[in-house]
């Protein structure tokens, strides 16, 4: 089992990939995730849509600007 690099509340930069689906959507679609290849739910600040992404699609954590 690999440790998760990202945590709930992290702001991240990511590369969207076509064909990814919401982990829990209203249509009952399922995402294939495992302990070795987890998916992260990312809320897009612009569209307010949540989508599951592989760790390899996440570029970096964005530090909060103060």
N, C-alpha and C positions, 0 to 999 in steps of 0.2 A: 504494500500500500504506500502510495506517495503522499507526502504532506501537501496540503493546499497552500498555495502562495498568496491567494487573495482572500479577503474577508468581507463580510457584509458591511456595507457603508463605504468601502473603498471607491474612490472615483478613478476610473481607468480610461485609457485610450485603447481602442481596439480596432481591428480590421473586420468589418462586416463581411460575411460570406453568404452567398445565395444558397437557398435550400435549408437553412437552419430554421427550426420551428420553436415556438414557445413550449417550455417544459410542461406546463399545465394550461392548456388553452380550452376554449369553450367547445372545441370540436373533438376532444378526446385523443388528440395526437400525442404520441409518446416520443421522448428523446432517449436515445441509447447512450447512457452514461454508466461508468463503472468507477470503482475506487481507484483504479489505475489511470483512468481517462475521464476525470470529472468534467462536468459542464458547469458554467457559472451563469446565473441569471443576471443580465445587465439591463438596467432601465435607461433607455435613451432619454436624455434631458430634453431633446427637441420634440420628439414624437410621443413621449410618455408611454412607449411600448416596451414590454419586457421580453427579451429573447435569450435563449440559452446559447452560450458560445464555449468552444473548446479553449483550454488554457493557451494553446498555441496561437489563438487569434488575439489574445490580449497583449498589447505592446508594453504598457507600463502603468504604474499607479501615478496619478496626477496629485501632487501635493495641494492641499487647500491653500488658496491665495488669501492672505489677510492684509 
